[in-house]
Amino acid sequence: MKGVALSVDPNLQVHDLTHHIEPFNIWQASYVLSGTIEYWPKGTVFVSVIDPGVGTKRKSVVAETASGHYIVTPDNGSLTLVADMLGIVALREIDENVNRRPGTDDLHTFHGRDVYAYTGARLAAGVIDFEGVGPALDPQVVRLSYQQPKKLDDATVIGNIVHVETPFGNIVTNIPKSLLDEQGLVPDDNVSVIVNIMRGDETIFDQEIPYANSFGFVSQGEPLLYADSLQTIGLAVNSASFAEVYGVKAGEAWTIRITESTARQ
């Protein structure tokens, strides 16, 4: 894919975001994209290929975000969190009669190389402009369904588990710290919370744990709730992996409820 991009224009700057997305994990691709784009200059072209449906009739698109970035990707759900967090203002379907590596019409299993890297490079190099990608589409992308963060009542908030940090195994949610602030929950008060994690209808974790400022405020091997560097709520185990210890993963089916412990008394 890098070779294809540089064959379009050897002066292109090509950078790796990650090659560690779990195979077939469209949700994880969406999360990584949504948390990365804002740190890159306006006009940057991202190529994201987690594509279990390669070769089928899923659309190949380029999305323009409200922040002025471009994402070349299959429209299979990978733009879900980008749409929610950054906004998508325009969407175009890739015209493969123009924007496909020559001589690959009969190849159906490596669109990352033959369509996405090639189109992304042409756009980044100025060989084509955004209109040159292909026909305009309604900017309503395919979305994965997941739990939005919200208050259920005066004592409980609910949200989604969006990511497992590697290699430490910390859990990232989409619940902003501000929602817990509204509940009057402050780590400095040595408060405890009831944390319930479910995968669909199955309970995976249901314990009372401390809400602390950082990992060292609990004993080694003990779990805690905390606010991470992006001021979103996370879970960790001091000097261990929360994901491994408790069998927790991430994705659209994973939900979390946080309840002030006194609310159950």
N, C-alpha and C positions, 0 to 999 in steps of 0.2 A: 504493500500500500504506500509506503514511503517512497519507494522507487517510482511508482506511477505518478505520485504528486510531483516529485522532482523532475520527472520526464516532461511534465507540463511546463515547469519553470524551475530551473536549477537554483534560482535565487530565493525561492520560497523558504520561510522559516517553518520548520515542522517540529512540533513539540509533542511529547507523550504526556497525556493526563494520567492514564492508568491502563494496564493490561491485566488487572486483577479483578475485574468484574466476574462474578460466578457465572459459569456457562448457563446460557438461556435466561439469566436473571434480568428481565427488562426493568423491573422495579428498581434494582440497584443502579442500573445505568441512569435512570431518571433522577435518582437521588444525587449521584455524583455530578451529573450535569448541572442540576439546579443549584448546587453549592459551590460551583466552580466559575461559572460564566462571568459573574460580576467582577472578578479579579483580573480579567483580561481586557485589553483595549477594545473600544468600540470598533466594530468592523471585523473582529476576529471571526474566522470560520472554524467551527467545530465539526468533526466527523465522528459520529457515534454509531457503532454497528454491533448491537446485540440483536440478532436477527434469526430467531428460530424458524420463521416463515420464509426464509430466503427462497426465491424462485417461485413463490406463490403470487397471488394477486394483491397482496398488501401493497399499499402505495409507498413509493420512494419519494421523499420530499425534502425541501429546504424550508426551514422556518426562520422568519425574522422576528426577533424578540423586541419588546418595547425598549430594551436597553441598547438596541442597535447592533446585536450580534446575530450570527447565522449558524444554524445547526443543520447538518446534512445527516439524514437518518431514515430508517424505515418508520412509517407512521403506525407503530404497533403498541403504543403506550409509553414509549421512552420519553415522550414530551410532556407527560402528565404533570410532574412537579415543576417543570419549566413554565408551563402555562399558568399554573397556580401561583408561583412565586415571582415570576418575572413578567409574564404576559406575552402572548404571541400576537403580533399585529398583522402579519401576512404569512401566507403559506403557498408554496408552489410545488407542483408535482414535477419531478425530473423527467424531461423529455429525452428518453434513451436513444431516440434517433439522432440526437445531436450530442448529448452529454453521456456518452458511454465509450469506454476505451475501444478503439477500432479493432475489429476482428474477434469480438467476444460475444456476438449476438447469440451463439449457440451454447454459451456457458451459463449455468444456472445456479451455481453453488458458492460463488465468491463475489457477490455484489459489492462487498466492502472494497475490494480492489478495483473491480471493473466499472462500477457506477459511482459509489460514494466518494472514494478517494479522488477519482478522476474529476467528478463534478466539483467537489470541494476545492481542489487545486485550481480549476479553471475560474471559479468564482474569486478565490483569494488572489490569484494572479492578475485579475482584471481581463482575462480572455473573454469572459461573459460578465454581464451585470446580473442583478437579481432577476430582472425580467427575462433574461436569457436562460434561466434555469428550465423554464417550461410554463405551462398554463397555470393561472392562479386558481387556488382552491379557497373555499370557505375556511377561515382560520380556526375551525373547530376540530382539534386533533382527537385521535383515539385516546381515551383516558382509562386508566386503571381506577377502579373504585376503592376508596380507602376512607378511614375515619378521620374527619377533620377535627382539630382540637377545639374543645368547647367545655363550658361549665355545665354539669348535669344538675347541680343544685348548689347550695351554699357551702357544701363540704367536699364535693367530688368534681374532678375534671377527667375528661376522657380524651384520648388521642391515639395516634398510630406509632408503631415502632418502625422507623424508616431505615435504620442502618445498624450494622454491627461493626464497630471500629476494629481494624486489624493493625497490629497483632495482639492488642491488649484485651479484646473481647468486651469492651464497654458498649452499652446499649444507647442508641441515639433515638429520641422521640421527636415528634413534631409539636410538642407542647411547649409554648414559650414560658419562660420563668414568670412573666407578668401575670399569667393566669393563677399561679400559686401565690404570687404577691397579693392578688385580689382576694384570695382566700385567707389572707393574714398569716401565711406560712413563711417563716423566716428561719434559715439555717442556724443563725446565731442563738436562737431560742431553744436549741437542743430538742427540736420537735421530731416526732415520729409520724409516719404515714403508713396507711395500708396500701400496698401496691398489688394490683391484680392484673396479670397478663394472660391474655387468651389468644389462641389461634383458632379462629372461627368460634365454635361453641365449646372448645376444649380449654379448660383451665390449665395453664402451664406453671404459673407462679402466683402465690397468694400469701403474702407475709407482711408483717409489720416491721419496718426498717427505719433507720435514722435518715433524716433529711439534713445533709451536712454540706459544708463549704468545699471540702475536698477529701481525697481518699484517706489521708492520714488521720482523719478525725474518728475513724473506726479501727478496730483491731484487725490485724492481718487475717484474711480469710472471711471477713464479715462484709455483707452487702450494704450499699448505701444509695440514696437518691441524691443527686447534685445537679447544679446548673453548669453546663459546659461553657467553652470559650465563645460560643455563639449565643449564649443566654437562652439555650433550650435545655429542657430537662433530660437528664441521662441517668443510667444506672451502672454501677460498677461494683466490683469486689476488690478490696484492698489487696494488692499483690497477686491477683488471680483474674481469671476470665469469667465475667458474669454469664456470657453466652454459653461457655462450656459447662460451668458448674450447674446451671439451671436449665440448660437445653432450650435457650431462647434464640430465635432468629428474627429476621426482619422481612417485611413485605406487606402487601395490601391486606392480607388476612389477619395480621397481628395487631391487636388493640391493647391498650393499657388504660387502667383506671387508677387514679390516685385520690385517696380519701384521707382526710385528717383523722388520726386514730381515735380521738375523743368522740368522733361522730358515731362510732359504733358502740359506744358505752351507754 
